[in-house]
Structures are given as C-alpha cells and as structure tokens.
Amino acid sequence: MADTALSESVVGVPDVWRLRARGCWSEAAALLAPYCADDARAALSRAELLVEGCFYQLEGWAEAEDALRLAEALAGTDEERGAAASERGYLAYGATLFSVRDRADEARSAFGRSAALLSPGSPGRPLLDFRRGLVAENIAVNPAAARAAFRRAHAGAVAHGDTFLTSFTWRHLAGLAAADGDLAEARHGFAESLRIRVALGHLVGTAPALLSLADLEPEDTADRLHAEAARLYELLGGVPAWLAPAFTA
C-alpha cells in the first residue's frame, strides 16, 4: 500500500473521483447520468455517489433511493445484483444510523442477499464485509463481530488493491482498539487512515481522520490537528455535517 497514486483501479473514473473527494456528489453523479439509462455499471456508480453523499450531508435520501431503484432494475448479473443489494443495505443502514427511519431489518436482509450473490472472491466482497461490520458496531453494538468483519474487509481490500477502502478499515479497527484501551494500535490505525486519505486527496474524509488522531496525541499536536480539521471543514462548507459539534465553541 505504499503507492497510493490516483488511478482508476483505486478510485474509479478520475473526474468523478475529484468531485467526490471534494464533497461534490451531485456534480459527480451528473457526469454519469447520461450513461445510466441502459448501463448497469454507470447506474450503480451514480447510486453509490448519491448514497455516500447522504452520509456526509445528512440529506438527499429520496434522490439516492430513486437512483438505487434504477440501478437495481438494470442489474443483470449476480455481481451487479449483489453490488446493488449491498448499496441497498448501506442506504438502509444510513437511514437507521442517522435516525431518518429505522430500517435496520432491511439493511440486514439486503446485506444477506448481497452475500448470497457475490462470490467469495468478488471485488465487492470486502466492501460488503466492511458494511456488515458497521451494522455490528453501530446497530447491534457487538464489537467482537464488528472487529472480525472489519478484519476480513481489510484483508480483502488489500488483496484487491482497494486502497481507499483500507482507509476506512484502518479507521474503524483503530476505533475499536481505542475502546479497548490499546492506544498504540489505535494511534497506528488512525495515522494510516489519515495518510491514505491525504495521499488520495480525499478532502471530505480528511477532517474526521485528523480529529480521530487528535484524540490520541499530546495537547500541542492535538491542537494543530484540530485546527487543520476545522480549516477543511470550513473550506468544504460544513461537510461532513455530523462533525458540527466538534467545532462549536
């Protein structure tokens, strides 16, 4: 994972990635819209962008739902149907996590369908494992199950060269380590997550990574990291929205 240069294999279509990384999900989705009428891959990518935007902006749920329905309708292979089911589960998880509506059962059911459709070696399997880990961590409140899922996701992401996903698996494994009191492991994981996001230019994910690491650093370093996170948060117009409490006096 030493080389995290921007490439299509890591982050997808470069122009779409640049907008996505800066929190411009609607604009990135608009680039794909002309291809979505009959292209299952484009339709799924557009749905993924809009679903992700919901997690950062805490709005846009109806538009993401519409895009996902189109992706589900166009899916023609088990791989495409499995990926769409994973996205369905993720959207339902997000609605539950942010108290839009309790869709926890729908999330679990959709992830189960995805697991049945995606082969063990599928490139989409690590992301599915990660998302099931999120449900275990934040809905079921089962840290042991979450840790096992995140470790599977991390190993799969490394095997498939999905550097971006490893920034999330590092972050969540670090969070569990911190909760267990293993501060050295937590610091290492948060630092790795931050390093990858900076290398990939993922601006919207950098502020949360800075704050997580700041919690484990000495006061002078923590203040510097917090200030940089605040700068990015302001630069991006208050995104991620759920970071607002960290910057209120």
Secondary structure, DSSP 8 states (H G I E B T S, - for coil): -------HHHHSSHHHHHHHHTT-HHHHHHHHGGGTTT-HHHHHHHHHHHHHHHHHHS--HHHHHHHHHHHHHH--SHHHHHHHHHHHHHHHHHHHHTTS---HHHHHHHHHHHHHHS-TT-TTHHHHHHHHHHHHHHTS--HHHHHHHHHHHHHHHHHHT-HHHHHHHHHHHHHHHHHTT-HHHHHHHHHHHHHHHHHHT-HHHHHHHHHHHHTTS-HHHHHHHHHHHHHHHHHTTS-SGGGGGGG--
